[in-house]
Amino acid sequence: MTLTAFSPVLPSEGRWTAGVVRRRLDNGLTVLAQHDPDAAAVAVVIQVKAGFFDEPDHWQGISHVLEHMFFKGTPTRGVGQIAAETKGLGGYLNAYTSYEATTYYVVLPADGFREALAIQADALQRASIDAGELGRELQVIIEEAKRKLDSPSALTNETLNAVLFDQHRIRRWRIGTEAQLAGYVRDDVYGYYHARYVPARTVVSVVGGVLVDQAIAAVAEAFGGWEARPGETERSPGETERDGVRVRTLRGDVKQAELALGWRGAPELSDDAPALDLAAMVLTSGRGSWLYRRLRQPGLVTAVGASHYSASDIGVFSIDAELPVDRIAEVVDQVAALVRRLAEAGPTDADLARAKTLLASRMARRHESVDGRATAFATAESFGGLEQLDRDYERLMAVTADQVRDVASRYLRPSRVAAVAYLPHGEGADLVAADIEAAFAGVSAGDPVLVPQPADRPLPAPRPVRGRERHGVLHVALPGADLLLRRKATVPLVTAGIYRHRVGEETAADAGMAALVLRSAVRGAAGFDAADLAAMFEAWGGTLGQTIGADWLGVGVSVLPDATDQAARLLRDVFWHPTFAADDVERERDALIREAVQAGDDMFRRPIDLALAAAFGDRGYGLPLKGSVESLGAMDAASLRGWHDREFAAGRPLVLAVGSLDPEAVADRLAGVFHDLPARDTERGRPAVALSGASGLRHRVETRNKAQTALAMVFPGPSATDHDRYAAEVLAAVASGLGGRLFHRLREERSLAYTVMMSSWQRARAGALVTYIATSPSREEEARDAMLAELARFREELISEAEHARAVNYLAGQALVQRQTAGALAGEIVHAWLVERNLDALDDPAAPYRAVTPEAVRALAARCLVVDERAEGVVRGGQGG
C-alpha cells in the first residue's frame, strides 16, 4: 500500500475565495457574494463587529443579550414572527456571540433568498428591544448561564482565561453574572445596540444558488437605507508581560476531573500565529497526534485536545483533558514533556506533513456547506480582509518545523503556564504552582513521538462490474456486499465507509459491546497497530472513525479522492480483521467506563437516557449505546472476539463512497477490493419493539448538586419505517425550534427555560416523541405542568394552517439543505438502505412532508401524547447548586 504524498487540498482556481465578489455600499456596509451553481440552498450570514471584547465591565454579557433580542421583533414584526416567517420559507435561523463579533445566519432553499434577506435586514436594523420582552428574555438568559455553570468543560476553560489574564476582557465570565444580567434595562441594551450596530461594522455574506449580481442588488436594496453613523468602540485594556506560574482548583458535583493548561498566545495577524496553530495541530489533530498517542491511546485520559485561539490583540494556547482524578500529576508530567520536546526539537517533517494534510482536509470540509463558506468569508473580511482567508492558508502551509520549535520555545515557557483543575468534591489534591512549574521546567523532554511509515501493500486489480443507477446512486451487487456510490463534487474529498445491520440486541449484561468492538478495532487490524492505521489514514487526509447506532454500525473516513480505494482496503481490514489485543481492549474499555461515568454530568443527555431507560427497560433501545460501568467491566478480548464472530457472520454489508469521484470507475476498483467476501443474503427485518411495562407513568430520577433541573418525557411514537413518522416530524417542528409553540409558550412567554424542545425519536423497530426542558429547581412542577398542558392542546385541537405551512415548508426545505456535504448525503443513503430498505426517499425527500395534513398531526398526537403512558427522566438540581 503506497502512502499518498501530501498535497494541499484546494478548490478550483487554487483559492478558497475564488468567485467571491465584494462590494461596499455607500453607508459603509460590506457585501460578499459567491454563486454556487450546484447548490440548492443559500446562506445569508450577517456579522457585526461587536462581541464580548467590546463590552466595558458595566455592560458585561450585553452582546449576547442583544443577540437574543434580535429575534424579539421589530415595529412591523411581532415577537416570534421573525423565526416563524423564516421557518415558513424552509429556513433555519440562529445566531451566536463570540469574543469579537456577533453572527446571525439563515440557511434555506435558494428560492426563498429575497424573503429571508428582508426578514434579516428588518431584524438587524430595526430591533424593537421592548422593555417587557427584555425582562422576560433576561430570565431565559439567566437559565442559559446556569446551564453553562453546570458544564464542567465550559467552567474550566473560562476559568483558565481568568487565571491567564489580569486586565483584558477575556478574563471575565463572558455570558455575564446572574446579578448583572438581572439588572439590565432597555436603555442599556438599546444604547449598546445604537453604538455598535452600524453599517461600517457589518458584513453581509451570501453564498449558494443565487447569482452574484442578484445577491448584491438584493442586499443593497435591503440595507442601503440604513443610516451611516460612526460606531463607538471601547477597546479592552491591554496586558503587560508577566512571569510566574498560576493555578486554580475548582470543586463541584462532577464525576471526573477536568484539567486545562494554558499560555498567552499570539494575535491573529501576528507572524507567529500560523506556527502556533500548527503546533496545536501537531499536538492534537488525529489519532497520530502527540497528545492522542501519549495520553489517549494508553488510556491516561478520556479525551484530550489542544488549540490556539487568536483574537485581534491577544491569543490563548491551551491544552485540556478529561481524566480520572488520580492521574492528574502523571498527565501534567506527560504534557510538560511533549511541550518541552516541541520547544527544544520541534516536530519532524512527517509530523508537520500529517498536520498540514489534516488542516487542508478540515478546511475543505468547512467549505462544503454554503453556511460554512459564508461564515468563513464574513469572518475574514471583518478581521483582516477577505484576502486574509487565502493568505492565512498559504502562511499555514509555509510553516516550517524550525518555526514551530521557535514559537513553542518563546510562548510555551515553563514560567508562564497556567493550570486549572475542576475536581469532584472530596477527591484529589488542589493544584500547587510549584509542582506545575517543576513539571514544565524538567530536564528531560522524553522520547519523540515518531510517525510510523508502514510497508507498502499492493492493491487488488480492479474488476469490471455493471451496476444499476437507483435514485441517483450507483448500486453494484457483489456476492458478499452491496456497493453504493454517489458523485458530489463540491470539494476534493470522498467519504467512504463500511456499514451493516446490527444482528443481535444488547442486554444490560452486554450493553456497549458494539461500541467497544469498533473502538478496539481501530486500535489494530491485519498486522497494523493503532499508530500504523492513524499514519495511513491521516496521510490521505482523513481520521478513522466509527459509528455505533441502535440499528446499524460501521467504520468510515473522508479522504483525498486518489486514496478512495486504498482507504476502502484498510477499512475492510479494520472491519473484518481486528486484532483485539488484550491491552488495547482493556484501555478502550477503561475509557468507555470513564465516559459512562462522565455522561452523568451532561444535563441534556442524561435525563433523556433516563427517560428512554424508563420507557424501554434494560435492553435494546433502553440502554446507552456506549454501555454502563457494570456491563463494560465484564468485557475482555475473548468476549469481543466471540461477539464479533457471531455478529459479523450474517447479513450483507454496505460499502459506500460519496464525493468527488467517478462512480463507474470507483465501482470497478472497489469491486477488486471486496469481490471475495463470502456470499451473504440480506437479513430479514426483526419485530417491532413496544415501550415496556404496564400502563402508567414510569420514571427514573437522579438528584444532583446542579444549578438546574432537567426533565425529559418519552411518549410512544412511530418508528423510522412507519409512514406516520412524517406526521410526527411535522408535530415536532410545530412544537420546537425558534418560532415553535413550546419555544413561544414556555420560553418567551413564561421564561421557564433556555432549552425546551420536542423531537421525533425514530429507530428501525420503535419510535417515540421526546420532550425536554431545563429550568430552575424551584420551577420543576411548573415546567412539567406547562409542558403537559401544551401537549394536551395538540391532542385536542388542530394545528393552525399557518403552523402547518411553516412546519411542512421547514422540513421540506431542510431536507434539501441538509444534503450539502458528502458526509450528510452518505448518512442519508446508509439510513435509507439499512433502515428503510430502499432508496426511494432520495428522489424527493420533501414530498412525504407535503402530504401530511393537520388532521393527521392531531390524530397522531391523540394516539401518542397520552399523559399516563409517558416515561420520565429527571436530573433534579438544587442543594445549593
C-alpha positions in Angstrom: 0.0 0.0 0.0 1.6 3.3 -1.1 1.1 6.3 1.1 -0.1 9.3 -0.9 2.3 12.2 -0.7 1.0 15.3 0.9 -0.6 17.8 -1.5 -2.7 20.8 -0.5 -6.4 20.5 -0.9 -7.8 23.4 -2.8 -10.9 24.2 -4.8 -10.9 25.3 -8.4 -8.6 28.2 -9.3 -6.4 27.4 -6.3 -8.1 29.9 -3.9 -10.7 29.4 -1.2 -12.2 32.8 -2.1 -12.4 32.1 -5.9 -15.6 33.6 -7.3 -16.3 35.8 -4.3 -17.3 39.4 -5.2 -17.1 42.2 -2.7 -19.0 45.5 -2.8 -19.1 48.3 -0.2 -22.4 50.2 0.0 -22.4 54.0 0.3 -23.3 53.7 4.0 -20.2 51.5 4.7 -21.7 48.1 4.8 -19.7 45.3 3.1 -21.4 42.7 0.8 -19.8 39.4 -0.1 -21.4 37.1 -2.7 -20.4 33.8 -4.2 -22.6 31.9 -6.7 -22.6 28.1 -6.4 -24.4 26.7 -9.4 -24.7 23.2 -7.9 -26.2 24.4 -4.6 -29.9 24.1 -4.0 -29.5 26.1 -0.8 -28.4 29.6 0.1 -26.8 31.0 3.2 -27.1 34.6 4.4 -24.6 35.4 7.2 -24.6 38.7 8.9 -21.6 39.5 11.1 -21.4 42.6 13.3 -18.0 43.5 14.8 -19.5 43.6 18.3 -18.7 40.9 20.8 -17.7 40.3 24.4 -14.5 42.2 24.0 -16.5 45.3 23.0 -18.2 45.4 26.4 -17.0 47.6 29.2 -17.3 46.0 32.6 -20.7 47.6 33.3 -22.1 46.0 30.1 -20.6 42.5 30.6 -22.6 40.0 28.6 -24.7 42.6 26.9 -23.7 41.5 23.3 -25.3 38.1 24.0 -28.4 39.8 25.4 -28.7 41.8 22.2 -28.3 38.7 20.1 -31.3 37.2 21.9 -33.3 40.4 21.3 -32.6 40.1 17.6 -35.4 37.5 17.5 -37.9 39.6 19.6 -39.4 41.6 16.9 -39.4 44.9 15.0 -42.1 47.7 14.6 -43.6 45.6 11.8 -42.9 42.0 13.0 -44.1 40.8 16.4 -42.5 38.5 18.9 -41.7 35.2 17.3 -42.6 36.4 13.8 -39.1 36.6 12.6 -38.4 33.0 13.4 -41.8 31.9 12.2 -41.5 33.6 8.8 -38.1 32.2 8.3 -39.3 28.7 9.2 -42.1 29.1 6.7 -39.6 29.6 4.0 -37.9 26.3 4.8 -35.0 28.1 6.6 -33.0 27.5 9.7 -32.3 30.7 11.6 -29.8 31.2 14.5 -27.1 33.3 15.9 -24.0 33.2 18.2 -21.9 35.7 20.1 -18.1 35.3 20.1 -15.4 37.4 21.7 -15.1 39.9 18.8 -18.3 39.6 16.8 -22.0 38.6 16.8 -23.1 36.4 13.9 -26.6 35.9 12.6 -27.3 33.3 9.9 -30.1 31.7 7.9 -29.8 28.7 5.6 -32.7 27.8 3.3 -33.7 26.7 -0.2 -32.4 29.3 -2.7 -35.8 30.3 -3.9 -36.6 31.9 -0.6 -33.5 34.1 -0.6 -35.1 37.5 -1.1 -37.8 37.0 1.6 -35.2 35.6 4.1 -32.9 38.6 3.5 -35.7 41.1 4.0 -36.5 39.4 7.4 -32.9 39.5 8.5 -32.4 43.1 7.4 -35.5 44.2 9.3 -34.4 42.5 12.4 -30.9 43.8 12.3 -31.7 47.5 11.5 -35.0 47.9 13.4 -34.9 45.8 16.6 -37.6 46.9 18.9 -35.9 45.9 22.2 -39.2 46.1 24.1 -38.7 46.6 27.8 -41.2 43.9 28.8 -39.8 41.4 26.3 -36.3 42.2 27.5 -37.2 41.4 31.1 -38.7 38.1 30.2 -35.7 37.2 27.9 -33.2 38.1 30.7 -34.7 35.3 32.8 -34.1 32.9 29.9 -30.5 34.1 29.6 -30.0 33.6 33.3 -31.2 30.0 32.8 -28.7 29.7 30.0 -26.0 31.0 32.3 -26.9 28.3 34.9 -26.7 25.6 32.2 -23.2 26.8 31.4 -22.2 26.7 35.1 -23.4 23.0 35.0 -20.9 22.3 32.1 -17.6 21.3 33.6 -15.6 21.9 30.5 -17.0 25.4 29.9 -16.4 26.4 33.5 -12.8 25.0 33.5 -11.8 26.7 30.2 -13.2 30.1 31.0 -11.6 30.0 34.4 -8.3 29.3 32.6 -8.7 32.7 30.8 -9.3 34.4 34.1 -6.1 32.9 35.5 -4.1 33.8 32.4 -5.1 37.5 32.1 -5.2 40.4 34.6 -6.8 43.2 32.6 -8.0 42.0 29.3 -11.8 41.3 29.0 -11.2 37.7 28.1 -10.6 37.2 31.8 -14.4 37.6 32.5 -17.2 35.1 32.6 -18.3 36.1 29.2 -22.0 35.4 29.4 -22.4 37.7 32.4 -23.3 37.0 36.0 -26.9 36.4 37.1 -26.9 39.6 39.2 -25.6 41.7 36.4 -28.0 40.2 33.8 -31.0 40.7 36.0 -30.2 44.4 36.3 -30.1 45.4 32.7 -32.9 47.7 31.4 -33.9 48.8 27.9 -31.6 51.9 27.9 -28.6 49.7 28.5 -29.3 47.3 25.6 -30.6 50.0 23.2 -27.5 52.1 24.0 -25.2 49.3 23.1 -27.2 48.4 20.0 -27.2 52.0 18.7 -23.5 52.4 19.4 -22.2 49.2 18.0 -24.6 48.1 15.3 -23.7 50.4 12.4 -23.2 49.7 8.7 -19.4 50.2 8.7 -19.1 47.4 11.3 -21.3 45.0 9.4 -20.6 42.3 6.7 -23.4 40.5 4.8 -22.2 37.3 3.1 -24.3 35.4 0.6 -23.3 32.0 -0.7 -25.3 29.5 -2.7 -27.7 29.1 -5.6 -28.2 32.8 -6.2 -26.4 34.8 -8.9 -23.8 37.3 -7.6 -25.4 40.3 -9.2 -28.8 39.4 -7.9 -27.4 38.8 -4.4 -25.6 42.1 -4.3 -28.6 44.0 -5.6 -30.9 42.4 -3.1 -28.5 43.3 -0.2 -28.2 46.9 -1.4 -32.0 47.2 -1.5 -32.4 45.7 1.9 -29.6 47.5 3.7 -28.9 50.6 1.5 -31.2 52.8 3.6 -29.5 52.0 6.9 -28.2 55.3 8.2 -24.4 55.6 8.2 -23.1 56.8 11.6 -19.8 56.4 13.4 -19.6 53.3 15.5 -18.5 53.7 19.1 -15.8 51.4 20.4 -14.1 50.9 23.7 -11.1 48.6 23.4 -10.3 46.2 26.0 -7.4 47.1 28.4 -4.1 45.6 27.3 -1.9 43.2 29.2 1.7 43.7 30.5 4.3 41.0 30.3 4.4 38.7 33.3 6.2 35.6 34.7 5.1 33.2 37.3 3.1 30.0 37.2 -0.6 30.4 38.2 -3.0 27.7 39.3 -6.6 27.4 40.4 -8.6 24.5 41.7 -12.4 24.3 41.3 -14.7 21.7 43.0 -18.2 20.6 42.3 -20.7 17.8 41.7 -18.8 16.2 38.8 -17.9 12.5 38.1 -14.4 13.1 36.5 -11.8 15.7 36.6 -11.2 18.4 34.0 -7.7 19.8 33.5 -6.8 22.9 31.5 -3.2 24.2 30.9 -2.6 27.4 29.0 -0.3 30.2 27.9 -0.8 33.5 26.4 -0.6 33.1 22.6 -0.2 35.4 19.5 -2.7 37.8 18.0 -4.4 36.7 14.8 -2.4 38.7 12.3 0.9 38.2 14.1 3.7 36.4 12.2 3.8 33.9 15.0 0.1 32.9 14.8 0.4 30.3 12.0 3.2 28.4 13.6 1.4 28.3 16.9 -1.7 27.0 15.1 0.4 24.2 13.6 2.0 23.5 17.0 -1.5 22.8 18.3 -2.3 20.6 15.4 0.9 18.5 15.8 -0.2 18.0 19.4 -3.8 17.2 18.9 -5.0 16.6 15.3 -5.9 13.0 14.6 -5.0 9.7 16.2 -1.4 10.1 15.1 -1.0 13.3 17.1 1.4 13.5 20.1 -1.3 14.0 22.7 -3.5 11.3 21.4 -0.7 8.7 21.3 0.9 9.7 24.6 -2.3 10.2 26.6 -5.4 8.9 25.0 -4.1 5.8 23.4 -2.6 4.4 26.6 -5.8 5.3 28.5 -4.4 8.0 30.7 -7.3 10.4 29.7 -10.8 10.1 28.4 -10.3 13.0 26.0 -7.5 15.5 25.2 -7.1 18.4 22.9 -5.0 21.5 22.1 -5.9 24.7 20.4 -4.5 28.2 19.7 -7.2 30.9 19.7 -6.2 34.1 18.1 -8.1 37.4 18.5 -7.1 40.8 17.2 -4.9 41.7 20.1 -4.3 38.5 22.1 -4.1 34.8 21.8 -4.5 31.8 24.1 -2.7 28.4 23.6 -4.4 25.8 25.7 -4.4 22.0 26.3 -7.3 20.5 28.0 -8.2 16.9 29.2 -10.9 14.9 30.8 -9.4 12.4 33.1 -9.5 10.4 36.4 -8.6 12.5 39.4 -5.7 10.2 40.4 -4.0 10.7 37.0 -3.6 14.5 37.1 0.0 14.6 38.2 1.0 11.9 35.6 -0.9 13.7 32.8 0.7 17.1 33.7 4.2 15.4 33.5 3.4 13.9 30.1 2.0 17.1 28.7 5.1 19.0 30.0 7.4 16.5 28.3 5.7 17.0 25.0 5.7 20.8 25.2 9.4 20.7 26.1 10.1 18.5 23.1 8.1 20.8 20.9 10.2 23.8 22.2 13.6 22.0 22.1 13.4 19.8 19.0 10.3 20.8 17.2 8.1 18.5 15.1 9.6 16.1 12.5 8.9 16.7 8.8 6.4 13.8 9.0 4.6 15.4 11.9 4.2 18.6 10.0 3.1 16.9 6.8 0.4 15.0 8.7 -0.8 18.1 10.4 -0.9 20.1 7.2 -2.8 17.4 5.4 -5.4 17.2 8.1 -5.6 21.0 8.2 -6.2 21.1 4.4 -8.9 18.4 4.7 -10.6 20.2 7.5 -10.6 23.4 5.5 -12.2 21.6 2.6 -14.9 20.1 4.8 -15.7 23.6 6.2 -16.2 24.8 2.6 -18.6 22.0 1.6 -21.6 23.9 3.1 -22.8 27.2 1.9 -23.1 28.5 5.5 -19.5 27.3 6.2 -18.2 29.3 3.3 -20.4 32.4 4.0 -19.2 32.4 7.6 -15.5 32.0 6.7 -15.8 34.8 4.1 -17.5 37.2 6.6 -15.0 36.5 9.4 -12.0 37.0 7.1 -13.5 40.3 5.8 -14.2 41.5 9.4 -10.7 40.7 10.6 -8.0 41.5 8.0 -10.0 41.5 4.8 -11.4 38.7 2.6 -8.0 38.0 1.1 -6.8 37.1 4.5 -8.5 33.7 4.2 -6.2 32.7 1.3 -3.2 34.4 2.9 -3.7 32.5 6.2 -3.9 29.2 4.4 -0.7 30.0 2.4 1.0 31.1 5.7 0.0 27.8 7.4 1.2 25.7 4.5 4.5 27.5 4.5 5.3 27.0 8.2 8.5 25.0 8.8 9.4 22.7 11.7 12.0 25.3 12.9 9.3 28.0 13.1 7.1 25.7 15.2 10.1 25.0 17.5 10.9 28.7 17.7 7.3 29.8 18.7 7.0 26.9 21.2 10.2 28.0 22.9 9.2 31.6 23.1 5.5 31.3 24.0 5.1 27.9 25.8 7.6 28.8 28.5 7.5 26.9 31.9 7.4 30.2 33.8 4.2 31.3 32.1 2.0 28.3 32.3 -1.4 28.5 34.0 -3.3 25.5 35.2 -6.9 24.9 36.2 -8.4 21.7 37.6 -12.1 21.0 38.3 -12.4 18.2 40.7 -15.2 16.2 42.4 -15.9 17.2 46.0 -13.7 15.4 48.4 -11.3 13.9 45.8 -7.8 14.7 44.8 -5.5 17.5 46.0 -5.5 21.1 45.0 -3.1 22.2 42.3 0.2 23.6 43.6 2.1 26.2 41.5 5.5 24.8 42.4 4.6 21.3 41.3 3.3 22.6 37.9 6.4 24.7 37.4 8.7 21.8 38.3 6.9 19.6 35.7 7.3 22.1 32.9 10.9 23.1 33.9 12.1 19.5 34.0 15.4 18.5 32.3 14.3 15.6 30.0 11.9 16.2 27.1 11.2 12.5 26.8 11.2 10.3 23.8 10.0 11.6 20.5 6.5 10.5 19.3 7.5 9.2 15.9 5.2 8.9 12.9 5.4 5.3 11.6 5.9 4.5 7.9 4.2 1.2 7.3 5.3 -1.1 4.4 3.6 -0.7 1.1 0.9 -3.2 0.1 -0.3 -3.6 -3.5 -3.9 -3.1 -4.1 -6.0 -5.8 -5.8 -6.6 -5.3 -9.5 -9.9 -3.6 -10.5 -12.7 -5.9 -11.6 -15.1 -4.5 -14.2 -18.6 -4.6 -12.9 -22.0 -3.5 -14.1 -24.3 -1.7 -11.7 -27.7 0.0 -11.8 -28.4 3.6 -11.0 -31.1 3.8 -8.5 -32.4 7.2 -7.3 -29.1 8.9 -8.2 -26.9 6.2 -6.6 -25.0 3.6 -8.5 -25.7 0.2 -6.9 -23.4 -2.8 -7.6 -24.4 -6.1 -6.0 -21.3 -8.2 -5.2 -21.7 -11.7 -3.8 -20.9 -10.6 -0.3 -21.6 -6.9 -0.2 -23.6 -4.0 -1.8 -21.6 -1.2 -3.3 -23.3 2.2 -3.3 -21.6 5.2 -5.0 -22.8 8.8 -5.4 -20.9 11.7 -7.0 -20.9 15.0 -5.1 -18.0 17.2 -6.3 -18.3 20.2 -4.0 -14.8 19.8 -2.6 -12.0 17.4 -3.4 -12.8 14.8 -0.8 -14.6 11.4 -0.7 -16.5 10.0 2.3 -16.1 6.2 2.3 -17.3 3.6 4.8 -18.5 0.0 5.5 -21.8 -0.4 7.4 -24.1 -3.2 8.4 -27.3 -4.0 10.3 -26.9 -5.0 13.9 -28.0 -8.6 14.2 -28.5 -9.0 17.9 -30.0 -6.8 20.7 -27.8 -5.8 23.6 -28.9 -6.5 27.1 -28.0 -5.0 30.4 -25.2 -7.6 30.7 -23.5 -6.7 27.4 -24.5 -3.1 26.8 -21.8 -1.2 24.9 -20.3 -4.4 23.3 -20.7 -3.0 19.8 -19.1 0.3 20.9 -16.1 -1.5 22.5 -15.7 -3.8 19.5 -15.4 -1.0 17.0 -13.3 1.3 19.2 -10.9 -1.6 19.8 -10.9 -2.5 16.1 -9.5 0.9 15.1 -6.6 0.3 17.5 -5.2 -2.6 15.4 -6.1 -4.7 12.4 -4.4 -7.1 9.9 -1.0 -6.6 11.4 -1.2 -2.9 11.8 -1.2 -1.2 15.2 -3.1 2.0 16.1 -0.1 4.2 15.1 0.1 2.5 11.7 -3.6 2.9 11.0 -3.5 6.6 12.0 -0.5 7.3 9.9 -2.0 5.8 6.7 -5.5 7.4 7.0 -4.1 10.8 8.0 -1.6 10.7 5.1 -4.7 10.5 2.9 -6.3 13.5 4.7 -8.7 11.6 7.0 -9.2 10.4 10.5 -10.6 6.9 11.0 -13.9 6.9 12.8 -16.6 4.5 13.8 -20.4 4.8 14.0 -22.4 2.8 16.6 -26.1 3.2 16.2 -29.0 1.4 17.8 -29.8 -0.3 14.4 -26.5 -0.3 12.5 -22.8 0.2 12.9 -19.8 0.9 10.7 -16.4 2.4 10.1 -15.7 5.4 7.8 -13.3 8.1 6.8 -13.1 11.2 4.5 -10.0 11.1 2.3 -8.5 12.7 -0.8 -10.1 11.3 -3.9 -7.0 9.4 -5.1 -6.9 7.5 -1.9 -10.5 6.1 -2.0 -9.7 2.5 -2.9 -6.7 2.5 -0.6 -8.8 3.7 2.3 -11.5 1.1 1.5 -9.0 -1.7 1.6 -7.8 -0.6 5.0 -11.4 -0.1 6.2 -12.0 -3.7 5.2 -9.1 -4.8 7.4 -10.4 -2.8 10.3 -14.0 -4.1 9.9 -13.3 -7.8 9.5 -9.8 -8.5 10.8 -9.4 -6.5 14.0 -6.5 -7.7 16.3 -8.3 -7.2 19.7 -5.0 -7.1 21.6 -5.7 -7.5 25.3 -4.0 -4.3 26.2 -5.9 -2.3 23.6 -9.2 -3.8 24.6 -8.5 -3.0 28.3 -7.6 0.6 27.5 -10.7 1.3 25.4 -12.9 -0.5 27.9 -11.5 1.8 30.7 -12.0 4.8 28.5 -15.6 3.8 27.9 -16.2 3.2 31.6 -14.9 6.8 32.3 -17.2 8.1 29.6 -20.2 6.3 31.1 -19.4 7.9 34.4 -19.0 11.3 32.9 -22.2 11.0 30.9 -24.0 11.7 34.2 -22.7 15.3 34.1 -24.4 16.0 30.7 -27.6 17.8 31.7 -29.2 17.3 28.3 -28.2 13.8 27.5 -28.6 12.3 31.0 -32.3 12.9 31.6 -33.1 11.7 28.1 -31.1 8.5 28.7 -33.1 8.0 32.0 -36.4 8.5 30.2 -35.5 6.0 27.5 -34.5 3.5 30.1 -37.8 4.0 31.9 -39.7 3.6 28.6 -37.9 0.6 27.0 -36.4 -1.2 30.0 -32.9 -2.6 30.5 -32.4 -3.9 27.0 -32.1 -2.7 23.4 -33.3 0.9 22.9 -33.4 1.4 26.7 -29.7 1.1 27.1 -26.9 3.6 26.5 -25.1 2.8 23.2 -21.7 3.1 25.0 -22.7 0.8 27.8 -22.7 1.1 31.6 -19.9 0.8 34.2 -21.3 -2.6 35.2 -21.6 -4.1 31.7 -18.3 -2.8 30.4 -16.4 -4.0 33.4 -17.1 -7.6 32.5 -15.8 -7.4 28.9 -12.4 -8.7 27.7 -10.7 -9.5 24.4 -12.1 -13.0 24.3 -15.7 -11.8 24.7 -15.1 -9.2 22.0 -13.8 -11.8 19.5 -16.8 -14.1 20.2 -19.3 -11.2 19.7 -17.5 -10.0 16.5 -17.5 -13.5 15.0 -21.2 -14.1 15.7 -22.4 -10.6 14.7 -20.4 -10.4 11.5 -21.2 -13.9 10.3 -24.6 -13.0 8.9 -26.1 -10.2 6.8 -24.9 -8.2 3.9 -22.6 -5.2 4.5 -22.9 -1.9 2.6 -19.8 -0.4 1.1 -20.3 3.3 0.4 -18.4 6.1 -1.3 -19.8 9.6 -1.8 -17.9 12.7 -3.0 -15.6 13.8 -5.8 -15.5 10.6 -7.8 -16.5 8.9 -11.0 -19.0 6.2 -9.7 -18.3 3.7 -12.5 -14.5 3.9 -12.3 -14.5 3.7 -8.5 -17.0 0.8 -8.6 -14.5 -1.3 -10.6 -11.7 -0.5 -8.1 -13.9 -1.3 -5.1 -15.1 -4.5 -6.7 -11.4 -5.5 -6.8 -11.2 -4.9 -3.1 -14.4 -6.6 -2.0 -15.2 -9.2 -4.6 -14.0 -12.2 -2.5 -16.2 -11.5 0.5 -18.3 -14.6 1.4 -21.7 -14.6 -0.3 -24.4 -13.3 2.0 -28.2 -12.7 1.7 -30.0 -9.7 3.0 -31.3 -10.5 6.5 -34.9 -10.2 7.4 -36.3 -7.4 9.5 -36.8 -8.0 13.2 -40.1 -7.5 15.0 -41.2 -4.1 16.4 -40.5 -3.1 20.0 -43.1 -1.5 22.2 -42.5 0.7 25.2 -42.0 -1.6 28.2 -44.1 -2.1 31.3 -47.7 -1.7 32.1 -49.8 1.4 31.6 -49.0 4.3 33.8 -46.1 6.7 34.4 -42.6 5.2 34.5 -39.9 7.4 35.8 -36.3 7.5 36.8 -34.9 10.3 38.9 -31.4 11.4 40.0 -30.6 14.2 42.4 -27.5 16.3 41.8 -25.9 19.5 43.1 -26.7 21.4 39.9 -28.0 24.9 39.1 -30.9 23.5 37.0 -33.4 20.6 37.0 -33.6 18.9 33.6 -36.8 16.9 32.7 -37.3 14.6 29.7 -40.5 12.9 28.8 -40.9 9.9 26.4 -44.2 9.1 24.7 -44.9 6.3 22.2 -44.3 7.3 18.6 -43.9 6.0 15.1 -40.7 4.1 14.1 -38.4 5.0 11.2 -40.3 2.6 8.9 -43.7 3.8 9.8 -45.2 6.3 7.3 -46.7 8.2 10.3 -43.1 9.3 11.1 -43.6 12.3 8.8 -46.6 13.4 10.8 -44.5 13.0 13.9 -41.8 15.2 12.5 -44.4 17.9 11.5 -45.7 17.8 15.0 -42.2 18.2 16.4 -41.5 21.1 14.0 -44.7 22.9 15.1 -43.7 22.4 18.7 -40.0 23.1 18.7 -37.3 25.4 17.5 -37.3 29.2 17.1 -40.9 30.1 16.4 -42.3 26.8 17.8 -45.1 26.6 20.3 -43.0 25.3 23.1 -40.4 27.9 22.5 -43.1 30.6 22.4 -45.3 29.5 25.3 -42.6 28.1 27.8 -39.6 30.2 26.9 -40.8 33.5 25.5 -44.0 34.0 27.5 -43.1 32.3 30.8 -39.2 32.4 30.8 -39.2 28.9 32.2 -36.1 27.7 30.3 -33.4 28.4 27.9 -33.7 25.0 26.2 -37.1 23.5 25.5 -37.9 21.1 22.7 -39.8 18.1 21.3 -38.3 15.6 18.8 -39.4 12.6 16.9 -37.1 9.8 18.1 -37.1 7.2 15.3 -35.4 3.8 15.2 -36.0 0.8 12.9 -38.1 -1.2 15.3 -39.5 1.5 17.6 -40.2 5.2 17.9 -41.0 7.9 20.5 -41.9 11.5 20.9 -39.4 13.1 23.3 -39.7 16.4 25.1 -37.0 18.2 27.2 -37.0 21.2 29.4 -34.3 22.5 31.8 -35.3 25.1 34.4 -34.6 26.3 37.9 -35.1 23.6 40.5 -37.9 25.6 42.2 -39.9 25.6 39.0 -39.8 21.9 38.2 -43.5 21.3 38.8 -44.5 24.4 36.9 -42.4 23.3 34.0 -43.9 19.8 34.0 -47.4 21.1 34.2 -46.8 23.7 31.5 -45.3 21.1 29.1 -48.2 18.7 29.6 -50.7 21.5 29.1 -49.1 22.4 25.7 -49.0 18.7 24.7 -52.7 18.4 25.5 -53.5 21.2 23.1 -52.0 19.1 20.3 -54.3 16.2 21.2 -57.4 18.4 21.4 -57.0 21.0 18.6 -56.0 21.1 15.0 -52.8 22.9 14.4 -53.4 26.2 12.5 -53.0 26.5 8.8 -50.1 28.9 9.4 -48.4 26.5 11.8 -48.9 23.6 9.4 -47.5 25.5 6.4 -44.4 26.7 8.4 -43.6 23.2 9.7 -44.0 21.5 6.3 -42.1 24.1 4.4 -39.3 24.0 7.1 -39.0 20.2 6.9 -39.2 20.2 3.1 -36.6 22.9 2.9 -34.2 21.4 5.4 -34.4 18.0 3.6 -32.7 19.7 0.7 -30.4 22.0 2.8 -29.0 19.0 4.7 -27.6 17.4 1.6 -24.8 20.0 1.2 -22.0 17.8 2.4 -20.8 14.4 1.3 -20.9 13.1 4.8 -24.5 14.2 5.3 -25.5 12.6 2.0 -23.7 9.4 2.9 -25.6 9.2 6.2 -28.9 9.7 4.3 -28.0 6.8 1.9 -26.9 4.5 4.7 -30.2 5.1 6.6 -32.3 4.6 3.5 -30.6 1.4 2.6 -30.2 -0.2 6.0 -33.3 1.1 7.9 -35.9 1.9 5.3 -34.5 -0.9 3.0 -34.9 1.2 -0.2 -33.6 4.4 -1.7 -37.0 5.8 -2.8 -36.8 8.8 -0.4 -33.7 10.1 -2.1 -35.7 11.2 -5.1 -37.8 13.8 -3.4 -37.3 14.0 0.4 -39.7 16.8 0.7 -42.8 15.0 -0.8 -43.8 13.0 2.3 -43.9 16.1 4.4 -46.1 17.9 2.0 -48.6 15.1 2.1 -49.1 15.4 5.9 -52.4 17.2 6.9 -53.3 19.0 10.1 -55.8 16.1 10.8 -53.0 13.6 10.5 -51.0 15.5 13.1 -53.9 15.7 15.6 -54.6 12.0 15.1 -51.0 11.2 15.8 -50.9 13.4 18.9 -54.2 11.9 20.2 -52.8 8.4 19.8 -49.3 9.1 21.2 -49.3 12.0 23.6 -51.2 10.2 26.3 -50.3 11.6 29.7 -50.5 8.4 31.6 -48.4 6.5 29.1 -45.3 8.6 29.3 -42.0 7.8 30.8 -39.9 10.5 32.6 -36.2 11.0 33.2 -35.3 13.7 35.7 -31.9 15.1 36.9 -33.0 17.2 39.8 -30.8 20.0 40.7 -30.6 22.1 43.8 -28.9 21.6 47.1 -27.1 24.9 46.7 -26.1 24.1 43.1 
